[in-house]
Structure formats: structure tokens, C-alpha cells
Amino acid sequence: MAARRRPLALAAAEPQDRARHDEGSCRPSVQRRPSPLLPALVAAVLSPAAAWAHADGHPGGGGFVAGFLHPISGLDHVVAMVAVGLWGAVLGPPALWVLPVAFPMVMAFGGLLGLLGVPIPGVEIGIALSGLVMGLMVLFEIRPPLGLAAVIVAAFALFHGHAHGSELPAGSNALLYSLAFVMATGLLHLMGILLGETRRWPGGRRFVQAAGAAVAMVGLWFLEQALR
């Protein structure tokens, strides 16, 4: 008889156990709280945006961001570097890639001189002249030998690099800063090349010449400011 009563007892206990189980399974959904890691995750996601938002001030830890923004934050730098790509497109291969490669290489050397505090006279004048001269080269489609064109571009690159290096924000990583302004310069060269390639389209030649004239005018204005 005891053996027969046991299944009945177990059967009677099953609803109670199931009710307790269901009650217990419902509790976590009611009492669940946000994970303490969520605020940290949100902060980690938003921190790059905060860094970019404050990049204009060049904070002490600027490094890469400060270096990337430096070439594109000054109109005198922008027009000269775009003009390198424009002139390369006017000259055609191999100048199309030789000039945009020569400029960053020599600019990096000039940046090193600026980081080390080695003085170069007339940096601002050289930067202004770079826009004026290369703008005129594009405007009048002047085609010197490749070696001479590379020397002209390299000479101006030295001034631009020195200006970037000497303005390294305090406390920044010099290596990341230098790498970043070289990358930004390459992108500006690429922009100039793409604009120069519009020569293949109807009216594109006039457009490129007009861009060269605009660069020359900007360079002339900066030259006037530098000579004051």
C-alpha cells in the first residue's frame, strides 16, 4: 500500500513545486537591474566623439588628431597641397605620382627639423610662395622637366613640414602627430589629383586653370601678409 501511495503523494506535490518554480522564475524579470558596465560602455563609445569635438583646442594628448587637423586647418597649407595634385595631373605620368610622393617625404624631414627646433628662415614666406608659384604653374600649364618639378615641390615641402613640426602641441606624441599630418597631406594631394583629372571632360581644362588661378590668388594674399 505504501508503494501505491507514494506516486499519489508525488503527484500532489508536483503542482506545488511547479508553482514555486514558476514564482521563482518570474522574480528575476521583476527585480532585474541594469548592468553597472553599461555607463562605462556608453562612455567608451562617446569618448572618440568627445576627443574630436575638442581637437580644435589641441589638448596635451592630441597626438594623431592634432596632427591630422593641422594641415587642413590652415588655408595656406590646403591650397598648396591641393596644387601639388593639380600640377601632377597637368604634367601627367610619372609626375602624377612622383610629385605627391616627393612632397610628403621631404615634408616629414622638415617636420623633424621643426620638432628638433632647428630654425629655417622665412617659413611663412616659403609657405605663401608655394601656393603662388604652384598655382601659376597650374594656371599657365607650365611643364618643366620632371626633376625640376620635383625639386620645386620638395623645396616648398620643407617649409610646410617645418611649420607642422614646430607647432607640435605640448604633451602630444610626436610620432603619431607626424604620421597624421603626412596622411592628411596625402589626402589633400589626392583631392588635387581628382580635381585635375576633370581635364578629361569637356570644359575640365578651364576648370583646372581656374583652380590654379584661385590657388595663386590665395598664395599672393598670404605672401602679402607674411611680408608685413
Beta strands, then each sheet from edge to edge (+ up, - down):
end
